[in-house]
Amino acid sequence: MTADIVVETTAGRVRGETDRGVNLFKGIPYAAPPLGKQRFRPPQKVQPWSGVRDAVAYGNMAVQGDNVFGLPPDLLKIFTLGGVQKRDEDCLYLNVWSSGLSGSKRPVLFWCHGGAFITGSGSSPWSDGANLCRADDVVVVSFNHRLGVLGYLHLEDIADDFAGAGTAGMMDIVAALEWVRDNIAAFGGDPGNVTIFGESGGGAKVSVLMALPCAKGLFHKAIIQSGPAVQMANRDDGTSTARQVLEQLGLDAARAGELRQIPAARLLEAQGAVQANASRAPFAERRRMGFNPVIDGKVFPGGPFAPGAPAVSADVPLMIGTNKDEHTLFSGHLPWVTGASFENLPEALKPQLGARAAEVVAAYRRAQPAMPADQVAIAILSDAGVRAMSLQIAERKLAQKGAPVFVYLFAWETPVLGGRLRSCHTLEIPFVFDNTTTAALTGDDPGRLALARTMSRAWFAFARSGTPGHGDLPAWPVYSMADRATMIFDTTCRIENDPYGSERRVWETTP
């Protein structure tokens, strides 16, 4: 590597590195540290600096807990989705990978990391943007932002001086997009061609960005990977969460101002206690409980996709998709799944499905009569929690008749851990970034390398033109209610019309 590339930003000069033809800049501040009196407030402009600032190491990760999803040890060994940097409130930093700093304007891919608004980082080795820049002439941006209690605590309806606290984390993301608008041309990118994309909680962030008037014009295409957000928390939901946090800390609303002095570690403890209750809620309710962006009627006016797609992004093309076996990651190791039988499965699913549990199990058995009970459980959880809502977003976006929608299903199965994970949640990320050789979750099947190249090229094509098709894929039609054309990403990629249609129709009748 060399450390002799200097770029001028609106706040000052930064020095990056080159590595095998890619220009790397890490840890660039895009907003002022949200510390002290700025805790819970919207982000502020970064203070300019003199001289040249080194940008060769990732910035701090946001404050967050360990293993918040309760993954078992064998999964934690290969689930290297998070970063390893220090966790700190001073976390508003971004990273840029660029194929070149001059010449043609390059499409910008703006990555929103996952983690359900409570964990994760933009410094994961899975989402390192260098291989994307080696494969095509693009610019990749990742970033960190406030999470959990520090980013999404809606206090303004019960306490003074907390306006915007329930959307602070999303406003961080808008500030990062504004930084891209103002600075990315100096890094070789085109501020007029920005694609926002993200997986899981990152896909939910994309969903919310599509509904924010203050983000209009800052991005031009959107990709939601296994992260649909149809309905987020309203003011009452957010206030309920805030009251629970105050109760955990022994405070009443009149003493909410003390939240700015309490150590972040103590806030994180309170967050964990409150989040434990939200994690037991049915999937349809989880975006409304716990720590999520709050629909305040100002910054975040509604939705994001309820009752329909947001008008503010009607002209933004959308690609959206899911993985075939999302919930093997979260539930595949749980005793009630591994020991499932068709006799006990309806009762086990009642916390998620209520009175419909037996009906849904019966419908899935009819659709796939050879599938064993544990796999039926995973299929139901995956569809209820991710796929059904993703298709609902696609349908509501289609109804606008404003921009095309493309739908995919990732079906490649990883051989690791005896194959039990199959096409699990998050598995597509190293394929999209062409980082399968450094992601233990993908195993060592040589077929994964060609699929990674094929998928990353689809993401490039969409970022460049709003259409994901390319020469190594069969023709990829736009999604429609008539055909429901879906790209199946697997060892052999193919188009299927309405895959798993019988299962899809189960959720159409869900209130």
C-alpha positions in Angstrom: 0.0 0.0 0.0 1.0 3.6 -0.4 -0.3 6.5 1.7 0.2 9.4 -0.6 -3.3 10.2 -2.0 -4.7 13.5 -0.8 -8.3 14.7 -1.5 -9.8 18.0 -0.6 -13.2 17.8 1.2 -15.5 20.6 2.3 -14.0 20.2 5.9 -10.4 19.8 5.0 -7.9 17.5 3.2 -7.7 13.8 3.8 -4.9 11.3 3.0 -5.8 7.8 1.8 -4.0 4.8 0.5 -4.0 2.7 -2.7 -4.2 -1.1 -2.7 -4.0 -3.0 -6.0 -5.5 -0.2 -8.0 -8.2 0.8 -5.5 -8.1 4.1 -3.6 -9.1 3.7 0.0 -10.2 6.4 2.5 -11.4 5.3 5.9 -12.6 7.0 9.0 -13.6 10.3 7.5 -15.8 12.4 9.8 -19.1 13.3 8.1 -20.7 15.1 11.2 -19.5 16.4 14.5 -19.2 13.9 17.4 -22.7 13.7 19.1 -21.3 14.0 22.6 -22.3 15.8 25.8 -25.1 18.3 25.1 -25.3 16.9 21.5 -26.4 13.5 22.7 -29.9 12.7 21.3 -29.7 15.8 19.1 -29.7 15.8 15.3 -26.2 15.7 13.8 -24.2 18.9 13.4 -21.7 20.0 10.8 -18.2 18.7 11.3 -15.6 21.3 12.3 -13.1 22.0 9.6 -9.5 21.0 10.2 -6.2 22.4 9.0 -3.5 20.4 7.4 -4.0 16.9 6.1 -6.0 14.3 8.1 -5.0 10.7 7.8 -7.9 8.5 6.6 -6.3 5.1 6.6 -8.2 3.4 9.5 -11.9 2.8 10.2 -13.6 5.1 12.7 -15.3 4.0 15.9 -18.3 1.7 15.8 -21.5 2.9 17.4 -22.2 1.9 21.0 -23.8 -1.6 21.0 -24.1 -4.8 22.9 -22.4 -8.2 22.2 -24.2 -11.0 20.4 -27.6 -9.2 20.6 -29.3 -12.0 18.5 -28.1 -14.8 20.8 -26.2 -16.8 18.2 -24.6 -20.0 19.4 -20.8 -20.3 19.6 -20.3 -22.3 16.3 -22.2 -19.6 14.4 -20.4 -16.8 16.1 -17.1 -18.2 14.8 -18.0 -17.7 11.2 -20.5 -14.8 11.5 -17.9 -12.0 11.2 -20.4 -9.4 10.1 -19.5 -6.8 12.6 -16.3 -4.8 12.8 -13.6 -5.0 15.5 -13.1 -1.3 16.2 -13.7 0.6 19.4 -17.3 1.2 20.4 -17.9 4.8 21.2 -20.5 7.6 20.9 -18.1 9.4 18.7 -19.0 7.2 15.7 -20.0 9.4 12.8 -17.4 8.3 10.3 -17.6 7.0 6.7 -15.3 5.1 4.3 -14.8 5.5 0.6 -13.4 3.0 -1.9 -12.9 4.3 -5.4 -11.7 2.9 -8.8 -10.3 6.3 -9.7 -10.2 9.9 -8.5 -10.5 11.5 -11.9 -12.1 10.9 -15.3 -15.6 9.6 -15.8 -18.3 10.1 -13.1 -18.7 6.8 -11.4 -21.9 5.3 -9.9 -21.9 5.5 -6.1 -23.0 2.5 -4.0 -23.9 3.7 -0.5 -24.1 0.7 1.9 -26.3 0.8 5.0 -25.1 -1.9 7.4 -27.6 -4.3 9.0 -28.2 -5.1 12.7 -31.8 -4.1 13.3 -31.0 -0.5 14.3 -29.2 -1.8 17.4 -25.9 -3.4 16.2 -23.5 -3.6 13.3 -21.0 -1.4 11.5 -19.8 -0.2 8.2 -16.4 -1.8 8.8 -17.3 -5.5 8.4 -14.9 -7.4 6.2 -18.0 -8.8 4.4 -18.8 -5.3 3.0 -15.3 -4.2 2.2 -15.8 -2.3 -1.1 -12.4 -2.9 -2.6 -13.3 -6.0 -4.8 -16.3 -4.1 -6.2 -14.0 -1.3 -7.3 -11.6 -3.8 -8.9 -14.4 -5.4 -10.8 -16.0 -2.3 -12.2 -15.5 1.5 -12.3 -17.5 2.5 -9.2 -17.3 4.2 -5.8 -18.5 2.5 -2.6 -19.3 4.2 0.6 -20.0 2.7 4.0 -20.5 4.5 7.3 -21.4 4.2 11.0 -24.2 6.0 12.8 -25.9 6.1 16.1 -27.8 3.0 17.1 -30.3 1.8 19.7 -31.1 4.1 22.7 -28.7 6.8 21.5 -30.2 6.9 18.0 -33.9 6.2 18.4 -35.3 7.3 21.8 -38.5 9.2 21.2 -38.6 11.5 24.3 -40.0 14.7 22.8 -43.7 13.9 23.7 -42.8 13.5 27.4 -39.7 15.6 28.0 -38.4 19.0 27.0 -35.3 19.6 24.8 -35.4 16.2 23.0 -36.8 17.2 19.6 -35.7 14.7 17.0 -34.2 12.2 19.4 -36.4 9.4 17.9 -34.9 9.9 14.4 -31.4 11.0 15.3 -29.8 7.8 13.9 -31.6 8.3 10.6 -30.6 11.9 10.4 -27.0 10.7 10.8 -27.6 8.7 7.6 -29.0 11.7 5.8 -26.0 13.7 6.9 -23.7 11.0 5.4 -25.7 11.2 2.2 -25.3 15.0 2.2 -21.6 14.5 2.6 -21.7 12.3 -0.5 -23.5 15.0 -2.4 -21.0 17.6 -1.4 -17.8 15.6 -1.6 -18.0 12.4 -3.6 -17.0 14.1 -7.0 -13.6 14.7 -5.5 -13.3 10.9 -5.0 -14.4 10.1 -8.6 -18.0 9.5 -7.9 -21.2 11.0 -9.4 -23.4 12.7 -6.8 -26.2 12.5 -9.4 -26.1 8.7 -9.4 -26.2 7.3 -5.9 -27.7 3.9 -5.1 -28.6 3.2 -1.5 -28.5 -0.5 -0.5 -28.6 -2.5 2.7 -29.3 -5.8 4.2 -31.6 -6.7 7.1 -31.7 -3.6 9.3 -29.8 -1.9 6.5 -32.6 -2.7 4.2 -35.0 -1.2 6.7 -32.9 1.9 6.7 -33.2 2.0 2.9 -37.0 1.6 3.3 -37.1 4.5 5.7 -34.9 6.7 3.6 -37.3 6.3 0.8 -40.0 7.9 2.9 -38.0 10.9 4.2 -38.6 14.2 2.4 -35.2 15.5 3.7 -33.5 12.6 1.8 -35.1 13.4 -1.6 -32.6 13.9 -4.3 -29.7 12.5 -2.2 -30.1 9.0 -3.9 -31.5 7.8 -7.1 -31.9 4.1 -6.9 -32.6 1.7 -3.9 -31.9 -2.0 -3.1 -33.5 -3.7 -0.1 -31.9 -7.0 0.8 -33.8 -9.1 3.3 -34.8 -6.0 5.2 -38.3 -4.8 4.5 -39.8 -2.1 6.7 -43.5 -1.7 5.9 -44.6 0.1 9.1 -42.3 1.7 11.7 -43.0 2.9 15.3 -45.5 5.7 15.7 -45.2 8.4 18.4 -47.1 6.3 21.0 -44.9 3.3 20.3 -41.8 5.4 20.6 -43.0 7.1 23.8 -43.8 3.6 25.3 -40.2 2.5 24.6 -38.8 5.8 26.1 -40.9 5.3 29.3 -39.5 1.8 29.6 -36.0 3.1 29.3 -36.6 5.8 32.0 -38.1 3.2 34.3 -35.0 0.9 33.9 -32.8 3.9 34.8 -35.0 4.9 37.8 -36.0 8.2 36.2 -39.3 9.9 35.5 -40.0 12.2 32.6 -39.1 15.3 34.7 -35.6 14.0 35.1 -35.1 13.0 31.5 -32.4 15.6 31.1 -30.1 13.4 33.2 -29.9 11.0 30.2 -27.2 13.3 28.8 -25.0 12.6 31.8 -25.5 8.9 32.3 -22.6 6.8 31.0 -23.3 5.2 27.7 -22.7 1.7 29.2 -25.5 2.2 31.6 -27.8 3.3 28.8 -26.9 0.2 26.9 -27.9 -2.0 29.9 -31.3 -0.3 30.0 -31.6 -0.8 26.2 -30.9 -4.5 26.6 -33.6 -5.0 29.2 -36.2 -3.2 27.0 -35.1 -4.9 23.8 -35.6 -8.3 25.4 -39.3 -7.7 25.6 -39.5 -6.4 22.0 -37.6 -9.5 20.7 -40.5 -11.8 22.0 -43.1 -9.9 19.9 -44.6 -11.3 16.7 -42.6 -10.3 13.6 -45.3 -8.0 12.3 -44.9 -5.9 15.5 -41.1 -5.8 15.9 -40.5 -2.7 13.8 -42.9 -0.9 16.1 -41.3 -2.0 19.3 -37.9 -1.4 20.8 -35.4 0.9 19.1 -36.4 2.0 15.7 -37.0 5.3 13.8 -40.2 6.9 15.0 -42.8 8.4 12.7 -42.8 11.9 14.2 -44.9 13.6 11.5 -42.0 16.0 10.8 -38.7 14.4 9.8 -40.4 11.0 9.2 -44.0 11.7 8.1 -45.3 8.2 7.8 -45.0 4.6 6.5 -42.5 3.9 5.1 -44.7 1.6 3.0 -48.0 1.8 4.8 -50.7 2.3 3.6 -48.8 2.6 0.3 -45.4 3.3 -1.2 -44.0 6.8 -0.3 -44.7 9.4 -2.9 -41.4 11.2 -2.2 -39.5 8.4 -3.8 -42.0 7.4 -6.5 -39.4 8.0 -9.2 -36.7 5.8 -7.6 -36.2 2.3 -9.1 -36.2 -0.5 -6.6 -34.6 -3.9 -6.4 -35.8 -6.0 -3.5 -35.2 -9.6 -2.5 -34.8 -12.2 0.2 -32.9 -15.4 1.0 -34.7 -18.8 0.7 -34.1 -19.9 4.3 -33.7 -16.6 6.2 -34.5 -17.9 9.7 -32.0 -20.8 9.9 -29.6 -18.1 11.2 -31.8 -17.1 14.1 -34.0 -20.1 14.8 -32.5 -23.1 13.1 -30.6 -24.1 16.3 -33.5 -23.6 18.7 -34.8 -26.8 20.4 -38.4 -26.1 19.3 -37.3 -26.1 15.7 -34.7 -28.9 15.8 -37.3 -31.1 17.6 -40.3 -29.9 15.7 -43.0 -32.4 14.7 -46.2 -31.7 12.8 -48.1 -32.4 16.0 -46.3 -29.7 18.1 -45.5 -27.2 15.4 -48.9 -25.3 15.5 -48.6 -24.7 19.2 -44.9 -23.6 18.9 -45.8 -21.1 16.3 -48.7 -19.5 18.2 -46.5 -16.7 19.7 -45.8 -15.6 16.1 -49.0 -16.4 14.3 -51.7 -16.5 16.9 -54.9 -18.2 15.9 -53.7 -18.8 12.4 -50.8 -21.1 13.4 -52.5 -24.4 12.6 -54.0 -23.1 9.3 -50.6 -21.8 8.1 -48.8 -25.1 9.0 -51.4 -27.0 7.1 -51.1 -24.7 4.0 -47.3 -25.2 3.9 -47.6 -28.9 4.3 -50.0 -29.0 1.3 -47.6 -26.8 -0.7 -44.5 -28.9 0.1 -45.7 -32.3 1.3 -42.1 -33.8 1.4 -40.7 -31.1 3.6 -39.9 -32.2 7.2 -41.4 -30.3 10.2 -38.2 -28.4 11.1 -37.9 -27.0 7.6 -41.5 -26.1 7.4 -41.0 -24.1 10.6 -38.1 -22.2 9.0 -40.0 -21.6 5.8 -42.9 -20.1 7.8 -40.7 -17.9 10.0 -38.7 -16.7 7.0 -41.8 -15.9 5.0 -43.6 -14.2 7.8 -40.7 -12.2 9.0 -39.0 -11.2 5.7 -40.4 -12.5 2.3 -44.1 -11.6 2.7 -43.3 -8.0 3.7 -40.7 -7.7 0.9 -43.3 -8.7 -1.7 -45.8 -6.4 -0.1 -43.3 -3.5 -0.6 -42.8 -4.6 -4.2 -46.5 -4.6 -4.8 -47.1 -1.2 -3.2 -44.2 0.3 -5.2 -45.7 -1.2 -8.4 -49.0 0.4 -7.6 -47.4 3.9 -7.9 -46.6 3.3 -11.5 -43.6 5.6 -11.1 -40.5 3.5 -11.4 -39.6 -0.2 -12.1 -39.3 -2.9 -9.5 -37.0 -6.0 -9.7 -37.4 -8.9 -7.4 -34.9 -11.7 -6.6 -34.6 -14.8 -4.4 -31.2 -15.9 -3.2 -31.3 -19.7 -3.1 -27.6 -20.8 -3.0 -27.0 -23.0 0.1 -23.8 -22.8 2.1 -22.1 -26.1 3.0 -20.8 -24.9 6.4 -21.9 -26.5 9.6 -23.1 -29.6 7.8 -25.3 -27.6 5.5 -27.9 -26.8 8.3 -27.9 -23.0 7.4 -28.9 -23.5 3.8 -29.7 -20.0 2.3 -29.6 -18.2 5.6 -30.1 -14.5 6.5 -27.0 -12.4 5.6 -25.5 -15.1 3.3 -25.9 -13.0 0.2 -23.8 -10.0 1.5 -20.3 -11.5 0.6 -21.7 -12.5 -2.8 -22.9 -8.9 -3.5 -19.5 -7.5 -2.5 -17.6 -10.4 -4.1 -15.9 -11.2 -0.8 -16.7 -14.9 -0.6 -13.0 -15.9 -0.3 -12.7 -14.0 3.0 -16.2 -14.9 4.4 -16.1 -18.2 6.3 -19.9 -18.4 6.2 -19.7 -19.2 2.4 -17.5 -22.2 2.9 -15.1 -23.4 0.1 -17.4 -24.5 -2.7 -15.7 -23.2 -5.8 -19.1 -22.6 -7.4 -19.6 -19.6 -5.0 -16.9 -17.6 -6.9 -18.8 -17.4 -10.2 -22.1 -16.7 -8.4 -20.4 -13.8 -6.6 -19.2 -12.3 -9.8 -22.6 -12.7 -11.4 -24.4 -11.1 -8.4 -22.0 -8.2 -8.0 -22.4 -7.4 -11.7 -26.2 -7.3 -11.3 -25.7 -4.7 -8.5 -23.3 -2.7 -10.7 -25.8 -2.8 -13.6 -28.6 -1.6 -11.4 -26.5 1.2 -9.9 -25.4 2.3 -13.3 -28.7 2.2 -15.2 -31.6 1.2 -12.9 -31.8 -2.3 -14.6 -29.9 -5.2 -13.0 -29.7 -7.5 -16.1 -26.3 -8.3 -17.8 -24.8 -10.8 -20.1 -24.2 -13.6 -17.6 -27.9 -13.6 -16.5 -31.0 -14.7 -18.3 -33.3 -11.8 -19.3 -34.6 -10.2 -16.0 -38.1 -8.7 -16.5 -39.5 -6.1 -14.3 -41.8 -7.4 -11.6 -45.5 -7.3 -12.3 -48.7 -8.6 -10.6 -49.4 -10.7 -13.6 -46.1 -12.7 -13.8 -44.2 -11.9 -10.6 -40.9 -12.6 -12.5 -38.2 -13.3 -9.9 -34.5 -13.9 -10.5 -33.3 -17.0 -8.6 -29.7 -16.5 -7.6 -28.1 -20.0 -7.4 -25.3 -22.1 -9.0 -27.5 -21.7 -12.1 -29.4 -18.5 -12.1 -32.8 -18.5 -13.6 -36.1 -16.6 -13.8 -39.2 -18.1 -12.2 -42.6 -16.6 -12.2 -44.2 -16.5 -8.7 -41.8 -19.0 -7.0 -43.4 -20.5 -3.9 -46.7 -19.0 -5.0 -48.8 -21.2 -2.8 -46.9 -20.1 0.3 -47.0 -16.5 -0.8 -50.8 -16.6 -1.0 -51.0 -17.7 2.6 -49.9 -14.2 3.7 -52.2 -12.3 1.4 -55.1 -13.1 3.8 -53.2 -12.0 6.9 -54.8 -8.9 8.4 
